[in-house]
Amino acid sequence: MIRRILTMILAIVFLTVGFLVTYRAFSQFSENILPQYLLVMETIRPDVAQQTTRLLTSGFVFIVLGLDLLLIHAGILYFENRKASKELHQLAERQKRLEEINRQTQQLAHHQRLETIGTLTSSISHEFNNLLTPIMSYSLMTLEKLPPSEEELADNLVEIFNASEKAKEIISRLSDLSRKNSPNTFRTASLDVLIQKALTVATPAKPKEVEVRLNLNCWDQRIRANEIQITQLLLNLILNAFHAMEDGGILEIDTTYDSQFVTLQVTDTGCGIPAELHKKIFEPFFTTKDSGKGTGLGLAIVAQVVEDHAGTIQLSSQPGKGAVFTISIPRLQAAELAD
């Protein structure tokens, strides 16, 4: 529609210029040649002179009318296009609002499911603890009453006790994950120590051709942290880096500090993230992985954990040049450590 209007305006301009040139030529003709021609024709053929005058006058009138019609048509097209553009903009805004409502509804439903799962996990953990406690207790009681000659039976009881103890530890972790944050869940912690623990857990998932480089400089610095959440944050960043470097690469983890913050920097040499996705990458359910390979919650959880710890997170990445995640968390001051 806009092209049609521009074409029409251009045609009007050309027609106007042509009309002005023609009018100027006609003026010169009418001033210099036409009077002599009409004077001669009036003497010889007065009827032809009158007819010529009428034709010239009619032609000029039709040209003016044509220009007027073109201008009116262009005006109508302009206002119609303006109205259509306004309607399209309103429809686009309405569609955008509906998509946002749908996205928020999905997020709310997912958070409700997670809350339900957390409540169920807490209940199940309590029930399992009630079952494991007598198993562990009776294993120890039976082990104490066994004669020294029953070595095989003693080994079996030790295996039962150790397996129960591991199950209880797993249940305790599930309870910690489902438990909401409170002041008691934040403790003084060393970020470098948590990085070492997270790497120990993530190492089995490391591709063979990936090299891990550590440059940890905050062993003696402390942050106030929920250790479970920070470990989850580290695991998500490390595993994402491993997934981005399935064909090999370098994962570098650096920690530094200044007067206010302890800063973590996780750098990989993977496929990178396009600039247009940087704002979306931390949104829940957004993923660049193939269907079935990601939930779109990993980096959303990272962002939430950073927010819970009053920190900041930044992403620097280009396609084919890897990604750098920089996280800053408030550093505990000497006075806070003394308290």
N, C-alpha and C positions, 0 to 999 in steps of 0.2 A: 504494500500500500504506500509506504514512504517513497519507494522508487517511482511509483506511478505519479505521485505528487511532484517529485523532483523533475521527472521527465516532462510533466505538464508545464511546470514553471519555466523550464529551459526552453520548451517550445514557444511559450508566450514571449520570452525574452528575444528569441530569434525572430519571431513574427513581428514584435514591436520594432526591433532594429531594422528589419526588412521594410516595415511600413514607413519608418522615419526616412530611410534612404530613398524609398520610392516616392514618398511625399516631397522630399527635397528636390528629387529629379523632376517630379511632376510640377513643382512650383516653378523651377527654372524653365521648364517647357511651357508652362502656362503663361509665364511672364514674357518670354522672348519669342516663342514660336507660335503658340496657340492663338494669340490675338490676331496675328497676321493671317494664320490659316483660316480662322473663323471669319475674318474680314473678307478674305478672298471668297470663301465659300458662301457667305451671305450675299455677295454680289452675284456669284455664279449660280449656286444652289442653296438658297436659304433653308430649305427643308433638311438637307444633310447637316448643315451647321447646327440647327436646333437639336437634331437627333444625337449628334456627337456630344453636345453639351449635356443632354439628359443622361447619356450613357456614362460619361465621366463622373457626374454627380452621383448616380446610382452606385457605381463601383466604389466610390469613396465611402458612401453610407454603409454598404455591405461589409467593407473592411472594418469599420468602426464597430458595427454590430457583432461581427465575428470575434473581435477582441473582447468585447464585453461578455459574450457568452463563455469564452475560454476562461476569463477571470472568475466568472460566477461558478463554473464547473470546478475550477481549482479550489475555490473557497469551500464548496460543498464537500469535495474529497478530503480536504484538510480537517474539517470539523468531524466528518465521519470517522476518519482515522484516529483523531484525538479521542473520540468517544470509545472506539474499539480498543485502543491502547489502555484507556483507563479501566475498562471492563476486564481486559486480560490481566492487568496488574492486580486488580481486586481478586480475581480467581487464583492467581499465583500466591497472593498473600494468604488467602483462605486455605489453599492446599498446604502451604508451609505450616500454618497453625495446626491443621489436622494431623500432619506428620509429626509435629512436635508433641501434640497430645497423645498420639499413638505411641511414640517413643517413651514418653514419661509413664504411660500406662504399663508398657512392657517392663520398664525399670521397677515400677512399684510392685508389679506382680512377682518379679524375680526377687526383690528384697523380701517380700512377704514369704516366698518359698524358702529363702535362706533363713529367715527368722524361724519358720516352722521347723526346718531341718535342725537348726541350732537347739530349739527346745526339745525336739525328739532325741538329739544326740546327748543332751544333758541328762535326760531321763534314762536313756539306755545306759549311759556311763554309770549312773548311780546303781542301776540294777546289776550290771556286770561286776561292779566293785563288790556288791553284796554277795555275788556268787564266787568271786575269786578269793575273797578274804578267808572263808573256811577252807578252800582248797589249799591255800598256802599254809594256813595254820595247821591243818591236819597232816600235811606233808612233813612239816617240821616236827610235829609231835611224834609221828610214826618213825621218822628218821632217828630221833633221839632214843626211841625204845628198841631199835634194831640191834641185834648182837653183831659184833665185829665180823663174824663169818659171812653175813649176808651182804657182801660187797655189791653184787649185781642189783639186788633190790634197792640198796642205798643209792646207787647211781641213777636208777629209774626215778626214785623219789626226788633226787636233786634236779633231774631234768624237768619233772613236773613243777617243782618250785620255781626254777629259772624261767620256764615258759609262762607260768602264771605272772611272774614279776614283770616280764616283758609286755604281756597283755595289759597289765595294770598301767604300765608306763604309757602305752599307746592310748589307752582310754583317758589317761590324765591329759595327754596332749589334745585329744578331741574336745575334752571339757574346756581346756584353755582357749581353743579356737572358737568355740561357741559362746564363751563368756564375754559379755560386754566390758568395754574398758571402764576402769575406775582408777582413782588415784593409787590404789594398792597394786595395780598391774604394771605400773611404771616404776622401774628400778634403775639404779645407777649401773651403767654397762659400758664396756669397751667395744666400739664399733669394729676394731680390728679383730678382736676375739670372735665376734659373731660372724665376720667374714670367713675366718678360718673354719668355723663349724659348718657354715653353709656350703663352702667348697667341698668339705668332706662328704656331705650328703649328696651334692650334685655331681661329684666326679664320675660315678658309674654312667651317667648320661652323656659324658663328654665324648664327642667324635674323636677318633684316633689322631686325625691330622690337625686338631686344634691345640695350640700352645697357650697356656695360662701364665701370665706374668703378673706378679704382685709387687706393689710398691706402697707398703703400709707404713705410715709415719705417725700413727695416733695411738700407739699402744698405751701410753701414759695419760691419754685424754679420756674424759668420760662424758657420756650423754645420759639423759633420762629417757629410758626407752621401755617399751613392751617388747621383750626379747623374742617372743613368738612372732609378733607382727614384723619386726625388723628382719628376722630370719626368713620369713615368707617373702618380704620385699626383695631380699638378696637372691633368694632362690628363683623368683620370677625373672629378675634381670639376667641372672647367669644362664638359666635355661633358655630364655629368649635368644640370648647371644649364641648359645650352642646351636639352636635351631636355624639361626641365620647363617651359620658357618658349617653346614653339614659336609661341605667339600674341603674344609680346612680353613685355617685363619688364626688370628691372634686375639685372645681375650686379655685385656689389661685392666686391672683393678687398682686404683690409686686412692689413698686417703691423705688429706692435708687438713690443717686447722689454722685459724687465726684467732683474734681476740674474742670473737662471738660465735663462730660456727666450726663444726667438724664437717668436712666436705668429702663426699664419696663420688668418685668418677669411674664409671664402667664403660669401657671402650671396646668395640668389636670391629672387625674388618669384614663384616658380612655384606649382604646385598643392599643395605641402607633403606631409608624411608623417604619417599617423595615429600617435598615441602608442603604440598597441599593437604597432606595427611597428618601433619604435625599436631594440629589442634584436635583432630578426631582420635588420635591414637590412644588417648587416656580415657575415652568415653567407654562406658560399659557396653559389652556385646560387639564392639568394633574390633575386627580382626582382618589382617591381610593374609592369613594362612588359608590353605585349602579347606574345604568343608570336611568336618570331622577331625581336624588337626588342632583346633583351637576354639576356646569358648568366648574369647574377646573380653575376659575378665582379668587377665594377668596384670596388664599395665594399669587398668582401672583400680585394682587393689593396691598397686604400688603408689599411685597418686593419693589414694585414701589414707594409706599408712603415713605418707609424708605429711599430709594435712593434719592427721591426728597427733603428729609429733611436732607441730608448729614449724615445719620446715618448708623448703622450696625444691622444686624439681624443674630442670631444663633439659631440652632435647636439641642436639645438633646432629644433623644427618643429611646426606645426599645419596641418591641412587648410585650404587656401585662403590661407595666410599665408606661404608660402615655407619655406625651410629655411636653417639656419645651421650650417656645419661649422667647428668650432674645433679647430685642431691646434697643439700646443706641442711644440717640439723643443729639446733642450738647447743652450744658447748657449755657444760657445767663449769661455773666459776669456783674459785677456791672457797669462797664463803658458802656457796650452796653445798659443796662437798663436806664442809665442816658441820653443817646442820644435819 
